[in-house]
Amino acid sequence: MADRMPSSGLTAEQHALGDVLEQVAVWLKQSRSAGVSATSLSVLNRLTDAGPLRITELASREGVTQPAMTTLVDRLQEREWATRTVDAADRRATLVAMTPAGRDYITAHRRARAQIIGDRMAALSLTDQRALGAALPALRRLMVPPSPAHDDRAASAGSRPQEVTRVGA
């Protein structure tokens, strides 16, 4: 059974995971290309993975205002990494799409990030490397926002956190 933190009802593992994930995010942010914001990289990644999106959709997914996203897209256009096109489904709307130069940039960025991570992982034991690889599916699921049905179940269960099994214990 996982230890519970009495003040918050969360487990020690949940607190520790939050701390480590934040440290990883800061480390990756510090290792990114100079002159490119984290939000710009996130938008480029999102456009690479999702394809063209409306500015309002990008703003919503990135958690920024529409005017802020418009400014960011302007900067991406200045670098020739993105372009605006008319949405064929609604000619009043504009889609933001990646350009070949944007794809080249994000591909190079991902390659450089993977190299940095690979260099750090090489210093770890084979057991730790395998544990990180085994954690990938759970980390991907962790990043998916809960569905409304999940939120309703949590509320009806008294918002008790799920029990966490200790890894390596």
C-alpha positions as a Python dict, from the first residue, in 0.01 Angstrom:
ca = {
    (1, 'M'): (0, 0, 0),
    (2, 'A'): (133, 343, -86),
    (3, 'D'): (210, 595, 186),
    (4, 'R'): (-37, 881, 206),
    (5, 'M'): (54, 1238, 285),
    (6, 'P'): (-196, 1323, 562),
    (7, 'S'): (-226, 1694, 482),
    (8, 'S'): (-333, 1655, 119),
    (9, 'G'): (-445, 1294, 84),
    (10, 'L'): (-189, 1249, -192),
    (11, 'T'): (77, 983, -182),
    (12, 'A'): (444, 1058, -136),
    (13, 'E'): (496, 906, -482),
    (14, 'Q'): (251, 1153, -637),
    (15, 'H'): (436, 1444, -480),
    (16, 'A'): (773, 1301, -585),
    (17, 'L'): (652, 1241, -941),
    (18, 'G'): (533, 1600, -964),
    (19, 'D'): (870, 1725, -842),
    (20, 'V'): (1067, 1508, -1085),
    (21, 'L'): (846, 1593, -1383),
    (22, 'E'): (885, 1963, -1307),
    (23, 'Q'): (1264, 1922, -1284),
    (24, 'V'): (1266, 1738, -1618),
    (25, 'A'): (1055, 2014, -1776),
    (26, 'V'): (1296, 2281, -1649),
    (27, 'W'): (1597, 2080, -1767),
    (28, 'L'): (1448, 2037, -2116),
    (29, 'K'): (1349, 2404, -2127),
    (30, 'Q'): (1704, 2507, -2040),
    (31, 'S'): (1849, 2276, -2305),
    (32, 'R'): (1631, 2404, -2592),
    (33, 'S'): (1757, 2618, -2875),
    (34, 'A'): (1834, 2976, -2779),
    (35, 'G'): (1589, 3232, -2912),
    (36, 'V'): (1294, 2993, -2940),
    (37, 'S'): (1030, 3003, -2668),
    (38, 'A'): (886, 2691, -2508),
    (39, 'T'): (543, 2789, -2643),
    (40, 'S'): (681, 2824, -2997),
    (41, 'L'): (829, 2474, -2971),
    (42, 'S'): (505, 2341, -2831),
    (43, 'V'): (306, 2495, -3119),
    (44, 'L'): (549, 2354, -3376),
    (45, 'N'): (525, 2011, -3213),
    (46, 'R'): (146, 2034, -3206),
    (47, 'L'): (127, 2135, -3574),
    (48, 'T'): (366, 1853, -3664),
    (49, 'D'): (154, 1598, -3481),
    (50, 'A'): (-199, 1734, -3549),
    (51, 'G'): (-162, 1913, -3880),
    (52, 'P'): (-309, 2258, -3956),
    (53, 'L'): (-516, 2414, -3677),
    (54, 'R'): (-709, 2737, -3624),
    (55, 'I'): (-546, 3004, -3410),
    (56, 'T'): (-831, 2976, -3159),
    (57, 'E'): (-771, 2601, -3130),
    (58, 'L'): (-395, 2651, -3088),
    (59, 'A'): (-455, 2916, -2822),
    (60, 'S'): (-692, 2689, -2633),
    (61, 'R'): (-460, 2388, -2648),
    (62, 'E'): (-158, 2595, -2542),
    (63, 'G'): (-345, 2776, -2265),
    (64, 'V'): (-279, 3127, -2399),
    (65, 'T'): (-505, 3405, -2523),
    (66, 'Q'): (-597, 3435, -2888),
    (67, 'P'): (-405, 3766, -2924),
    (68, 'A'): (-95, 3602, -2771),
    (69, 'M'): (-124, 3311, -3014),
    (70, 'T'): (-168, 3553, -3306),
    (71, 'T'): (158, 3724, -3205),
    (72, 'L'): (334, 3390, -3171),
    (73, 'V'): (211, 3276, -3514),
    (74, 'D'): (334, 3607, -3657),
    (75, 'R'): (681, 3526, -3519),
    (76, 'L'): (667, 3173, -3661),
    (77, 'Q'): (572, 3321, -3999),
    (78, 'E'): (862, 3567, -3982),
    (79, 'R'): (1096, 3270, -3940),
    (80, 'E'): (912, 3096, -4225),
    (81, 'W'): (823, 2803, -3997),
    (82, 'A'): (445, 2840, -4031),
    (83, 'T'): (194, 2986, -4271),
    (84, 'R'): (-168, 3093, -4254),
    (85, 'T'): (-419, 2951, -4501),
    (86, 'V'): (-793, 2987, -4546),
    (87, 'D'): (-993, 2705, -4389),
    (88, 'A'): (-1172, 2532, -4677),
    (89, 'A'): (-1448, 2421, -4438),
    (90, 'D'): (-1513, 2778, -4318),
    (91, 'R'): (-1367, 3048, -4541),
    (92, 'R'): (-1400, 3303, -4258),
    (93, 'A'): (-1144, 3109, -4052),
    (94, 'T'): (-768, 3082, -4087),
    (95, 'L'): (-560, 2770, -4039),
    (96, 'V'): (-199, 2770, -3924),
    (97, 'A'): (16, 2509, -4098),
    (98, 'M'): (379, 2405, -4083),
    (99, 'T'): (612, 2496, -4365),
    (100, 'P'): (891, 2267, -4485),
    (101, 'A'): (1136, 2495, -4301),
    (102, 'G'): (929, 2455, -3982),
    (103, 'R'): (932, 2078, -4022),
    (104, 'D'): (1309, 2085, -4074),
    (105, 'Y'): (1355, 2298, -3762),
    (106, 'I'): (1137, 2081, -3536),
    (107, 'T'): (1301, 1764, -3671),
    (108, 'A'): (1646, 1905, -3588),
    (109, 'H'): (1522, 2017, -3246),
    (110, 'R'): (1379, 1672, -3169),
    (111, 'R'): (1703, 1508, -3282),
    (112, 'A'): (1911, 1739, -3060),
    (113, 'R'): (1677, 1680, -2763),
    (114, 'A'): (1697, 1303, -2813),
    (115, 'Q'): (2078, 1328, -2821),
    (116, 'I'): (2083, 1521, -2492),
    (117, 'I'): (1853, 1265, -2333),
    (118, 'G'): (2055, 978, -2481),
    (119, 'D'): (2376, 1120, -2340),
    (120, 'R'): (2220, 1141, -1992),
    (121, 'M'): (2069, 794, -2020),
    (122, 'A'): (2406, 647, -2118),
    (123, 'A'): (2529, 737, -1769),
    (124, 'L'): (2249, 532, -1610),
    (125, 'S'): (2251, 162, -1535),
    (126, 'L'): (2084, -71, -1782),
    (127, 'T'): (1816, -134, -1518),
    (128, 'D'): (1739, 240, -1493),
    (129, 'Q'): (1736, 274, -1873),
    (130, 'R'): (1486, -11, -1899),
    (131, 'A'): (1273, 135, -1618),
    (132, 'L'): (1252, 468, -1804),
    (133, 'G'): (1152, 288, -2123),
    (134, 'A'): (892, 82, -1937),
    (135, 'A'): (744, 402, -1787),
    (136, 'L'): (676, 562, -2128),
    (137, 'P'): (324, 419, -2182),
    (138, 'A'): (212, 530, -1835),
    (139, 'L'): (365, 876, -1883),
    (140, 'R'): (181, 912, -2215),
    (141, 'R'): (-147, 816, -2047),
    (142, 'L'): (-72, 1061, -1765),
    (143, 'M'): (-61, 1344, -2020),
    (144, 'V'): (-413, 1271, -2150),
    (145, 'P'): (-666, 1494, -1972),
    (146, 'P'): (-927, 1297, -1777),
    (147, 'S'): (-1266, 1258, -1938),
    (148, 'P'): (-1573, 1420, -1778),
    (149, 'A'): (-1691, 1070, -1678),
    (150, 'H'): (-1364, 1022, -1488),
    (151, 'D'): (-1413, 1355, -1310),
    (152, 'D'): (-1768, 1249, -1210),
    (153, 'R'): (-1640, 918, -1071),
    (154, 'A'): (-1370, 1098, -870),
    (155, 'A'): (-1627, 1337, -726),
    (156, 'S'): (-1865, 1055, -631),
    (157, 'A'): (-1574, 865, -472),
    (158, 'G'): (-1494, 1162, -252),
    (159, 'S'): (-1206, 1271, -477),
    (160, 'R'): (-983, 1002, -332),
    (161, 'P'): (-663, 964, -530),
    (162, 'Q'): (-592, 633, -694),
    (163, 'E'): (-353, 417, -498),
    (164, 'V'): (-5, 418, -647),
    (165, 'T'): (209, 108, -644),
    (166, 'R'): (565, 181, -542),
    (167, 'V'): (811, 100, -820),
    (168, 'G'): (1108, -97, -699),
    (169, 'A'): (968, -142, -347),
}
